[in-house]
Amino acid sequence: MSLIFILIPFIASAILLLLRPGGSRSIALLAALANLAVTAWCLGCDYSQGMNCTFSVPWVASAGISFSLGMDGITLIMLVLTNLLAPLIIVSSWGRNYDNEPRYYGLLLLMLGALNGVFLAQDGLLFYVFYELALIPIYFICAIWGGQDRIRVTLKFFIYTFVGSLFMLVALLWVYLQTDVNGLHSFAWADLVAVQMSTYSAHWVLLGFFLAFAVKMPLFPFHTWQPDTYVTAPTGGTMLLSGIMLKMGTYGVIRWMIPLAPEAMHVLNPIFISLAVFGILYASIIAVKQSDIKRLVAYSSIAHVGLIAAGILAWNKAGLQGGILQMLNHGINVVGLFFIIDLLERRLGTRSLADMGGIAKSAPKFAALFMIIVLGAVAVPLTNGFPGEFLLLNGVWNYNFWLGALAGLTIIFGAIYMLRAYGLVVFGETRPETANFEDVNSREFLVLGIIAGLVIVLGFFPQSILGLTDGSVDRILRAVQI
């Protein structure tokens, strides 16, 4: 089953990129729905004893490299996130007529396969290969179909993420050279984690992984590529980046960074968490000042992911459970917000909050769905954002009272900038440009309706997710002590 997650999108991507058939939208959607069906089947598997649905064959046996895949509860939630959002991103892209659509949807599916590979990989080198592979299609999606100044912005994004990944590769190779399995080195996750390092060596290994994942998330001060890239990228690209791709960094912290170098965490962890908390405050304050709604949501994403990172780095059960749950919830909410921004821009020809207002009068369904998604992003009780942020704040609070208090300001700031933006868009005086704002059509209602439904359902039933990850979180906490 693990291999199917990668094969389906890769085969469909090859068909679209090489043959360029008609009906590329339908082919892409069918491939994404097939992956979603496989994900639904995997929800019924037992992950209480560790990895399930494993697949492993030697790749370069003499070097200890294998094509090894597997999933536990943590991986499963990342697969749910990726393969749930992919069909919604594809359907939302149907409102735009892209030049050379087979190439666009082929690149999107190539990225989907690489993202699944990142979350499934149980071999260090295989993880690195998929991690880098995911960068290639999103680079071309942004560079070909992006907005103004897209080449400069996309090149900056590529350089940041590629250079960060090189530090991870060096750290990974160093740990690999310390392994000894029957006289051979090994990239297997279990063998890498078993390496005992001196505190000095662990510092450098931890920094190597941290640089890669901090850029990808992104954490302050490695975030400068993000706002311009999110604003310039086409909507589908922005959704992929914000909804799924940045979770590669947070997942990498859980699966690879901390387990491989726990010896250095007690020294460097306070610095990492402080950067995450400072990034929450920094990004939130900038978001309040924004007049471009897409840039506002871009900065809000930095703040939310900063809280996720802080909770994970606290390395306690509340923080880890909250981080995993919030990775899913943030992906759902931010994809909904960027789709709403795309609808506003297409109908009004602007993203400026100053040029909006009074939309609720002509588009009540749009206003209602927008409100539900905003409430989820603000973490109002009984929406999906609340249980995740509550657990995250609890985790950071248990780590350090003052850091927890500062991190809690994200809720206040989030309410300020999101509700302000909603009020300026939906309420107020109707302008000539907004007087005849078209309400959502059936396709748009389907996408936003599913997202709004998830906001409510996951708010009422967070245990449906927490129950899947509980055993896996307990195992990794027992195995990795910091």
DANORGI-V596754 format. One record per pair of residues at least 24 apart in sequence whose ideal C-beta (glycine too) atoms are under 8 Angstrom apart, sorted by the first residue. I is the first residue (numbers start at 1). GAP is how many residues later the second one is. If there is no record, write none. Layout:
BEGIN
i->(I	I)
gap->(GAP	GAP)
END
This chain:
BEGIN
i->(1	1	1	1	1	2	2	2	2	2	2	2	3	3	4	4	5	5	5	5	5	5	5	5	5	6	6	6	6	6	7	8	8	8	8	9	9	9	9	9	9	10	10	10	12	12	13	13	13	13	13	14	15	16	16	16	16	16	17	17	17	17	17	19	20	20	20	21	24	24	24	24	24	25	25	25	25	25	27	28	28	28	28	28	29	29	29	31	31	32	32	32	32	32	32	33	35	35	35	35	36	36	36	36	38	39	39	39	39	39	42	42	42	43	43	43	47	47	47	47	47	47	47	48	50	51	54	56	59	59	62	63	63	63	64	64	64	64	64	64	64	64	64	65	65	65	65	66	66	66	66	67	67	68	68	68	68	68	68	69	69	69	69	69	70	70	71	71	72	72	72	73	73	73	73	73	73	74	74	74	74	74	74	74	74	75	75	76	76	77	77	77	77	77	77	77	78	78	78	78	79	79	79	80	81	81	81	81	81	81	81	82	82	82	82	82	83	83	84	85	85	85	85	85	85	86	88	88	88	88	88	89	89	89	89	89	90	91	91	91	92	92	92	92	92	92	92	92	93	93	94	95	95	95	95	95	96	96	96	96	96	98	98	99	103	104	104	104	104	107	107	107	107	108	108	108	108	110	110	111	111	111	111	111	115	115	115	118	118	118	119	122	122	123	123	123	124	124	124	124	124	124	124	124	125	125	125	126	127	127	128	128	128	128	131	131	131	131	131	132	132	134	134	135	135	135	138	138	138	138	141	141	141	141	141	142	142	142	142	142	145	145	146	146	146	146	147	147	147	147	148	149	149	150	150	153	153	153	153	154	154	154	156	156	156	157	157	160	160	160	160	161	161	161	163	164	164	164	164	164	164	164	165	167	167	167	167	167	168	168	168	168	168	170	171	171	171	171	171	171	171	171	172	172	174	174	174	174	175	175	175	189	189	189	192	193	193	193	193	195	196	197	197	198	199	199	199	202	202	202	202	203	203	203	203	205	205	205	206	206	206	206	206	206	207	209	209	209	209	209	209	210	210	210	212	212	213	213	213	213	213	213	214	214	215	216	216	216	216	216	217	217	217	217	217	218	218	218	218	219	219	219	219	219	219	219	220	220	220	220	220	220	220	220	221	223	223	223	226	226	226	227	227	227	227	230	230	230	230	230	231	231	231	231	235	235	235	235	238	238	239	239	239	239	242	242	242	242	242	242	243	243	243	243	243	243	244	246	246	247	247	249	250	250	250	250	250	250	251	253	253	253	254	254	254	254	254	258	258	258	258	259	259	259	262	262	262	265	265	266	269	269	269	270	272	272	273	273	273	273	273	273	273	273	274	276	276	276	276	276	277	277	277	277	277	277	279	279	280	280	280	280	280	280	280	281	281	281	281	284	284	284	284	284	285	287	287	288	288	288	288	290	290	291	291	291	292	292	292	293	293	293	293	293	293	293	294	294	294	294	295	296	296	296	297	297	297	297	300	300	300	300	301	301	303	303	303	304	304	304	304	304	305	306	307	307	307	307	307	307	308	310	310	310	310	311	311	311	311	311	314	314	314	314	315	315	315	315	316	316	316	316	317	317	317	317	318	318	318	318	318	319	319	319	319	319	319	319	320	320	320	320	321	321	321	321	321	322	322	322	322	322	322	322	322	322	323	323	323	324	324	324	325	325	325	325	325	325	325	326	326	326	326	326	328	328	328	329	329	329	329	329	330	330	332	332	332	332	332	332	333	333	333	333	333	333	333	334	335	336	336	336	336	336	336	337	337	337	339	339	339	339	340	340	340	340	340	343	343	344	347	347	348	348	348	349	350	353	353	353	354	355	355	356	356	356	356	357	357	357	357	357	357	357	357	358	358	358	358	358	358	358	358	359	359	359	359	360	360	361	362	362	362	362	362	362	362	363	363	363	363	364	365	365	365	366	366	366	366	367	369	369	369	369	369	369	370	370	370	370	371	371	372	372	372	373	373	373	373	374	374	374	374	375	376	376	377	377	378	378	378	378	378	379	379	381	382	382	382	383	383	383	384	384	384	384	384	384	384	385	385	386	387	387	387	388)
gap->(37	40	41	52	54	51	52	53	67	68	69	118	52	66	31	34	30	33	34	74	78	108	111	112	115	63	107	110	111	114	106	26	27	30	105	26	100	101	103	104	107	99	100	103	94	97	93	94	96	97	100	92	91	86	87	89	90	93	85	86	89	90	93	83	80	82	83	81	77	78	80	81	82	65	68	69	76	80	78	62	77	78	80	81	58	61	62	78	81	51	54	55	58	77	80	54	48	51	77	81	47	48	50	51	45	37	40	41	44	45	29	34	37	33	37	425	24	25	26	29	421	424	425	423	425	71	68	66	64	67	122	121	122	124	112	115	117	120	121	122	123	124	127	58	60	61	122	57	60	121	122	56	59	53	54	55	58	120	121	48	51	52	53	57	50	52	48	49	399	400	403	395	396	397	398	399	400	177	180	181	250	395	398	399	402	44	45	392	393	247	248	250	251	388	391	392	41	169	173	249	37	40	41	248	162	163	166	246	247	250	251	30	33	34	37	162	29	33	248	154	158	159	246	247	250	26	247	251	359	362	363	147	150	151	154	246	146	352	355	356	143	144	147	243	247	250	352	355	142	143	349	247	248	251	348	349	138	139	140	246	250	47	136	46	41	37	40	41	132	30	31	33	34	29	33	128	132	26	27	26	27	30	129	134	129	130	133	130	133	134	132	66	67	64	65	66	48	51	52	63	64	65	68	132	47	51	62	61	125	129	37	40	41	44	34	37	81	117	121	30	33	111	114	26	27	30	99	102	103	107	92	93	95	96	99	87	90	91	92	95	89	92	86	87	88	91	84	85	86	87	84	79	83	82	83	72	75	76	79	75	78	79	69	72	73	68	72	55	62	64	65	54	55	64	52	47	48	49	50	51	52	58	47	40	41	42	44	45	40	41	43	44	45	38	33	34	35	36	37	38	89	90	36	37	27	30	31	34	30	85	86	66	67	70	68	66	67	286	287	65	67	64	66	65	64	65	68	59	60	61	62	58	61	64	65	55	56	59	51	54	55	58	59	62	61	43	44	47	48	51	52	47	58	62	37	40	35	36	37	39	40	44	35	61	34	29	30	32	33	36	29	32	33	88	92	28	31	84	87	53	56	57	60	86	87	90	55	56	58	59	62	63	82	86	54	56	60	79	72	75	76	68	71	72	75	64	65	67	68	71	61	63	64	67	103	104	106	107	56	100	95	96	99	100	56	59	89	92	93	96	87	88	89	91	92	95	87	55	59	80	84	60	55	58	59	62	73	77	76	56	59	60	58	66	69	70	222	55	57	222	224	217	220	221	218	219	220	50	217	216	44	46	213	130	37	41	36	37	40	41	123	126	127	130	129	30	31	33	34	37	29	33	119	126	129	130	24	27	26	27	30	126	127	129	130	125	128	129	132	125	126	129	130	133	128	126	130	125	128	129	132	63	127	61	62	63	59	60	61	48	51	58	59	60	128	132	44	47	51	57	56	57	121	125	37	40	41	44	77	114	117	118	29	33	107	110	111	26	30	73	106	110	25	104	82	85	86	89	100	103	84	82	86	93	97	80	81	82	84	85	81	82	84	85	84	162	165	167	79	82	83	161	78	156	157	160	73	74	76	77	80	72	73	75	76	77	79	80	75	153	156	157	70	145	148	149	152	65	66	67	68	69	70	71	72	73	65	69	72	141	145	149	62	63	66	137	140	141	144	59	62	63	65	66	60	130	137	47	55	56	59	129	55	58	44	52	119	122	123	126	40	43	44	51	52	118	122	43	116	37	40	112	115	116	119	36	37	40	105	108	109	112	26	29	30	33	108	97	101	81	90	91	85	86	89	84	83	68	71	72	70	76	78	68	69	75	78	67	68	70	71	72	73	74	77	68	69	70	71	72	73	76	77	66	67	75	78	66	67	69	68	72	73	74	75	76	77	74	75	76	77	75	74	75	80	71	73	74	82	59	71	76	79	80	82	83	52	55	56	78	51	55	80	83	84	75	78	79	82	44	45	47	48	80	79	83	37	41	33	36	37	40	41	32	35	78	74	77	78	72	73	76	70	71	72	73	74	75	78	70	74	73	72	75	79	74)
END
